[in-house]
Amino acid sequence: MMNTPLKKYLGTALLATVLLSGCGGSQEQAQQGGMPVKVAPPTQQKLTEWDEFTGRFQARERVEIRARVSGYLDQIKFADGQMVKKDDVLFVIDQRPFQIALDRAEASLDVAKKEYDRTKNLRKTNAVSETDKDKAWQAYREAKAAYDEAKLNLEFTEVKSPISGRASRNLVDVGNLINGGDLNATLLTTVVNMDPIDFYFEVSERDVLKYMRLEQKNGGENIATARPAMLKLQDEKEYTHRGTVDFVDNEVDRSTGTLQRRAVFQNADGTLLPGIFGRIRVPGSEEYEATLVPDEVIGTNQNQKFVYVVGEGNTVQPRPVVLGPLHDGNMRIIRSGLTSADQVIVSGLTILRPGMPITPMPANPPQAAEEGAAADGNEQTVSAEGQE
């Protein structure tokens, strides 16, 4: 948290104002020479604004495990929820019928090969026609194809994982007849690769345009991808998970008016699960010198936001301001309306009136400057949440 004179002394100044008001002397002091108030210049600080979105995790790789051949399930070779590696055998279908089919195909292939060799030798002496030789060759090729198919089907009786990841539970018990092939194949389980894991979220057209303008301002540098992202889960208070935005879709969804983006996060400990929600922060600006004041000093006059500053002749002057997002919980970014030379009034806000004479008192003792300097080395971020 940032430690600034405005933040540190606002509470003390407000308390002093309440006590002064309770004694009934505020108006008399204002008439006689000015009510004493605490003042401080706006805080100047380099920071980056961050935009916040909600989204959902999705496994980078997800495979439904189905058999390629039909048969009775003979073995299950993994435990429910187990981590598996690519090409690990997960299920075994009864191999005996497929072994018999392979033996039969191998025998037919031997016969066809011998017949072709015999016909080829007879053709050299013109004992058979060229057509007979071609037929023998065709029969040999068909037998070879049948053998290869039978061999492949036998291999398919071992259902392997095509990726490394975490397996779900087995959906079919041993002894059940399962269907294989391309259509209506029985779903046996699923395997997902969760490290790394993807996080998908949607951004509005307004944000899309903002990112485009920033990209144009930076000479074409793409700020939408290869940028850092911070994430927290629903039960977390801080954005502790660090990732990178690596994908932006190529068109805005007409039905929702949003553009899909994706961030990738390392997930070696498996904390981030596919399907759960999270809240993500992504850069919404480049680093810049921002002007900040405590959110408590900002007043409202109908639709106009303002702060009280010390005016000419030590009088109260309302200054219209354009607000940005909150920073560090209670500090408000001021887009325009204030300069570093202004003295913002941070006490007596409830009884001040425009033109009232005041006696400004600085709210920044020497030790506050040292503490503020020590805080400048910390990483500073700004959330777009709570922007007026």
C-alpha positions in Angstrom: 0.0 0.0 0.0 1.2 3.5 -0.8 2.1 5.7 2.2 1.5 9.4 1.2 0.9 12.6 3.2 -2.6 12.8 1.9 -3.5 9.3 3.1 -1.6 9.4 6.4 -3.0 12.7 7.7 -6.6 12.7 6.3 -8.0 10.7 9.2 -6.3 13.0 11.8 -7.4 16.1 10.0 -11.0 15.0 9.7 -11.0 14.2 13.5 -9.7 17.6 14.3 -12.3 19.2 12.1 -15.1 17.3 13.9 -13.8 18.4 17.3 -13.5 22.0 16.2 -17.0 21.9 14.8 -18.3 20.4 18.0 -16.9 23.4 20.0 -19.0 25.7 17.9 -16.0 27.9 16.9 -15.6 27.1 13.2 -17.8 29.9 11.9 -16.3 32.5 14.3 -12.8 31.6 13.2 -13.8 31.8 9.5 -15.1 35.3 10.1 -12.2 36.5 12.2 -9.3 35.3 9.9 -9.9 31.9 8.4 -10.5 28.4 9.7 -7.4 26.3 10.0 -7.4 23.4 7.5 -4.9 20.8 6.5 -3.6 21.0 2.9 -1.3 18.9 0.8 -0.3 18.8 -2.9 -1.6 16.0 -5.1 0.6 12.8 -5.1 2.6 12.3 -8.3 3.5 8.7 -9.0 4.5 6.5 -11.9 2.1 3.6 -12.4 0.3 1.3 -14.8 -3.4 1.0 -15.0 -4.8 -2.5 -15.1 -8.2 -3.6 -16.5 -10.1 -6.4 -14.7 -12.2 -9.1 -16.3 -13.8 -12.4 -15.2 -13.3 -15.6 -17.1 -13.0 -19.4 -16.9 -10.1 -21.8 -17.0 -9.9 -24.3 -19.8 -7.5 -27.2 -20.3 -5.0 -26.5 -23.1 -5.4 -30.1 -24.3 -8.5 -32.3 -23.6 -9.0 -35.6 -25.2 -12.0 -38.0 -25.0 -10.7 -41.5 -24.8 -12.6 -43.9 -27.1 -11.8 -47.3 -28.5 -11.1 -47.8 -32.2 -12.3 -51.4 -32.2 -15.3 -53.1 -30.6 -15.0 -55.8 -28.0 -15.3 -56.7 -24.4 -13.3 -54.6 -22.0 -10.7 -56.8 -20.4 -8.5 -54.5 -18.3 -8.4 -51.0 -16.8 -4.7 -50.0 -16.3 -5.0 -46.7 -14.4 -6.6 -45.3 -11.2 -9.3 -42.7 -11.3 -7.8 -39.2 -11.4 -4.3 -40.5 -12.0 -1.6 -38.5 -13.9 -0.8 -40.4 -17.1 1.9 -39.9 -19.8 1.5 -39.9 -23.5 1.2 -43.5 -24.9 0.4 -45.0 -21.5 -2.1 -47.9 -21.9 -5.3 -47.1 -20.1 -7.7 -49.9 -21.3 -7.2 -53.3 -22.8 -9.9 -54.9 -24.9 -10.1 -58.7 -25.1 -7.3 -59.5 -27.6 -8.0 -63.1 -28.3 -10.4 -62.6 -31.3 -8.1 -60.1 -32.8 -5.1 -62.4 -32.4 -7.0 -65.1 -34.2 -7.9 -62.7 -37.0 -4.2 -61.7 -37.3 -3.1 -65.4 -37.5 -5.6 -66.1 -40.2 -4.6 -63.0 -42.2 -0.9 -64.0 -41.8 -1.6 -67.5 -43.2 -3.5 -66.0 -46.2 -0.6 -63.7 -46.8 1.9 -66.6 -46.9 -0.3 -68.5 -49.4 -0.7 -65.4 -51.6 3.0 -64.6 -51.5 3.9 -68.1 -52.6 1.3 -68.1 -55.3 2.6 -64.8 -56.7 6.2 -66.1 -56.6 5.2 -69.2 -58.5 3.2 -67.3 -61.1 6.1 -64.8 -61.6 8.5 -67.7 -62.3 6.1 -69.4 -64.7 5.6 -66.2 -66.5 9.4 -66.1 -67.3 8.8 -69.3 -69.4 5.5 -68.1 -70.8 3.7 -70.9 -69.0 1.1 -68.4 -67.7 -0.2 -65.2 -69.2 0.6 -61.7 -68.0 -3.0 -61.5 -66.8 -2.5 -64.5 -64.5 0.6 -62.8 -63.1 -1.4 -59.6 -62.5 -4.1 -61.5 -60.7 -1.6 -63.2 -58.4 -0.1 -59.8 -57.6 -3.5 -58.3 -56.8 -4.3 -61.3 -54.6 -1.0 -60.8 -52.7 -1.6 -57.1 -52.2 -5.1 -57.8 -50.8 -3.8 -60.4 -48.5 -1.1 -58.0 -47.3 -3.7 -55.2 -46.7 -5.8 -57.7 -44.7 -2.8 -58.7 -42.6 -1.9 -55.0 -41.9 -5.5 -54.3 -40.9 -5.6 -57.3 -38.5 -2.3 -56.3 -37.0 -3.5 -52.7 -36.5 -6.8 -53.9 -34.9 -4.8 -56.0 -32.5 -2.7 -52.9 -31.6 -6.0 -50.9 -31.1 -7.1 -53.3 -28.4 -4.7 -51.4 -26.2 -6.3 -48.0 -25.7 -3.5 -45.5 -25.1 -3.5 -41.9 -24.0 -2.6 -39.5 -26.8 -1.4 -36.8 -24.4 0.1 -36.4 -21.0 -2.2 -35.2 -18.3 -4.7 -36.1 -15.6 -7.2 -38.9 -16.4 -10.8 -38.7 -15.2 -12.6 -41.8 -13.8 -13.2 -44.8 -15.9 -16.8 -44.7 -17.4 -17.0 -48.4 -18.3 -16.3 -51.4 -16.1 -14.4 -54.5 -17.0 -16.6 -57.1 -18.8 -18.8 -54.6 -20.7 -19.1 -54.7 -24.5 -17.8 -51.4 -25.9 -18.3 -50.0 -29.4 -15.3 -48.8 -31.4 -14.8 -47.0 -34.6 -15.6 -43.5 -35.8 -19.3 -43.4 -35.1 -21.0 -44.0 -31.7 -17.8 -45.1 -30.1 -18.1 -45.7 -26.4 -16.6 -42.9 -24.2 -14.2 -44.6 -21.8 -12.7 -41.6 -20.0 -11.1 -38.2 -20.6 -7.6 -36.8 -20.2 -6.7 -33.2 -19.7 -3.4 -31.4 -19.8 -3.5 -28.8 -17.1 0.1 -27.5 -17.1 0.1 -25.0 -18.6 -3.5 -24.0 -18.4 -5.5 -21.5 -20.4 -7.8 -18.8 -19.1 -10.4 -17.3 -21.5 -12.1 -14.0 -20.9 -14.1 -11.5 -22.9 -13.4 -7.8 -23.4 -15.9 -5.1 -24.5 -15.7 -3.2 -27.8 -14.7 -0.1 -25.8 -11.7 -1.9 -24.4 -10.8 -3.3 -27.8 -10.8 0.2 -29.2 -8.6 1.4 -26.3 -6.0 -1.3 -26.9 -6.0 -0.5 -30.6 -5.4 3.2 -29.9 -2.5 2.3 -27.5 -1.1 0.0 -30.2 -1.2 2.8 -32.8 0.4 5.2 -30.3 3.2 2.8 -29.7 4.1 2.5 -33.3 2.3 -0.8 -34.0 3.5 -2.6 -30.9 0.8 -5.2 -30.0 -0.1 -4.6 -26.3 -2.9 -7.2 -26.5 -0.5 -10.2 -26.5 2.7 -11.1 -24.8 1.8 -8.9 -21.9 1.7 -9.9 -18.2 -1.5 -10.9 -16.6 -2.4 -11.3 -12.9 -5.1 -13.6 -11.6 -6.9 -14.5 -8.4 -9.4 -17.2 -7.6 -12.8 -16.7 -5.9 -11.4 -17.4 -2.4 -8.3 -15.3 -2.9 -7.9 -11.6 -2.0 -4.7 -10.9 -3.9 -3.7 -11.4 -7.5 -1.0 -14.0 -6.9 -1.0 -16.0 -10.1 1.2 -14.6 -12.9 0.7 -15.4 -16.5 0.9 -14.0 -20.1 -1.8 -13.0 -22.6 -0.9 -15.1 -25.7 -4.0 -14.9 -27.9 -6.6 -12.4 -29.1 -9.5 -13.5 -31.4 -9.8 -12.0 -34.9 -13.3 -10.7 -34.7 -15.9 -9.3 -32.2 -18.8 -11.5 -31.4 -21.9 -9.8 -32.9 -24.3 -11.3 -30.4 -22.3 -10.2 -27.3 -20.2 -7.3 -28.6 -17.1 -8.8 -27.0 -13.7 -10.1 -28.1 -12.2 -13.2 -26.7 -8.7 -13.2 -25.2 -6.6 -15.9 -23.6 -3.9 -15.9 -21.0 -1.7 -18.9 -20.2 -0.6 -19.8 -16.6 1.9 -22.3 -15.3 0.1 -24.9 -13.2 2.7 -27.4 -11.9 0.9 -27.9 -8.6 -2.5 -28.4 -10.3 -4.2 -25.6 -8.3 -5.9 -24.2 -11.3 -8.6 -26.5 -12.5 -10.4 -26.4 -15.9 -13.9 -25.0 -15.6 -13.5 -22.8 -12.5 -13.9 -19.0 -12.6 -11.2 -16.4 -11.9 -10.6 -12.7 -12.1 -7.8 -11.4 -14.2 -5.9 -8.1 -14.5 -4.3 -7.1 -17.8 -2.4 -3.9 -18.6 -4.8 -1.1 -19.6 -2.2 1.6 -20.2 1.5 2.2 -20.5 3.4 3.4 -17.4 2.8 7.2 -16.9 3.1 9.9 -14.3 -0.3 10.0 -12.5 -1.8 12.6 -10.2 -3.6 11.1 -7.2 -5.7 12.3 -4.3 -7.5 10.4 -1.5 -11.0 9.4 -2.7 -12.5 10.9 0.4 -11.7 14.5 -0.6 -13.7 14.3 -3.8 -17.1 16.0 -3.7 -20.0 15.9 -6.1 -22.1 18.8 -7.4 -24.9 17.2 -9.4 -22.9 15.5 -12.2 -19.7 17.4 -11.6 -16.8 16.0 -9.5 -14.6 18.5 -7.6 -12.0 19.0 -4.9 -11.4 22.0 -2.7 -8.1 23.8 -3.2 -6.6 26.9 -1.6 -7.6 29.8 -3.8 -6.5 33.4 -4.1 -6.2 35.1 -0.7 -6.4 31.8 1.2 -10.0 31.1 0.3 -11.8 27.9 -0.5 -11.9 27.3 -4.2 -13.8 24.3 -5.7 -11.8 22.8 -8.6 -13.7 20.6 -11.2 -11.8 17.4 -11.9 -12.0 14.4 -14.3 -11.7 11.1 -12.4 -9.8 8.0 -13.3 -9.9 4.6 -11.5 -9.1 3.8 -7.9 -5.5 3.0 -7.0 -4.3 1.1 -3.9 -7.8 0.9 -2.5 -8.6 4.6 -1.7 -6.4 6.8 -3.9 -8.2 8.2 -6.9 -6.4 9.0 -10.2 -7.2 12.5 -11.4 -7.2 12.7 -15.2 -7.4 16.5 -15.4 -8.1 19.5 -13.2 -5.2 19.5 -10.8 -1.5 20.2 -11.0 1.4 19.5 -8.7 1.4 23.2 -7.6 -2.2 23.0 -6.2 -2.8 22.7 -2.5 -5.7 20.3 -1.9 -7.7 20.8 1.3 -8.0 17.5 3.2 -9.8 18.6 6.4 -13.0 20.4 7.3 -14.6 19.2 4.1 -18.1 18.9 5.5 -18.3 22.6 6.6 -16.3 24.3 3.9 -18.0 26.6 1.4 -16.6 28.3 -1.8 -15.0 31.6 -0.9 -14.6 30.9 2.8 -11.4 32.3 4.3 -9.0 29.6 5.6 -5.7 29.3 7.2 -3.8 26.5 5.4 -1.6 24.2 7.5 0.7 21.7 5.7 -0.2 18.0 6.2 3.3 16.7 5.4 5.7 16.6 8.3 9.4 15.8 7.4 9.1 12.1 8.4 6.3 11.6 6.0 8.5 12.5 3.0 11.0 9.8 4.0 8.3 7.2 4.4 6.9 8.2 1.0 10.3 7.9 -0.6 10.7 4.4 0.8 7.4 3.3 -0.7 8.2 4.5 -4.2 10.3 1.4 -4.8 7.3 -0.9 -4.6 5.5 -2.2 -7.7 2.4 0.0 -8.4 -0.7 -1.1 -10.2 -4.1 0.4 -10.7 -7.4 -1.4 -11.1 -10.0 -0.1 -13.4 -12.6 -1.4 -10.9 -14.5 1.4 -9.2 -13.9 4.0 -11.9 -16.4 6.8 -11.9 
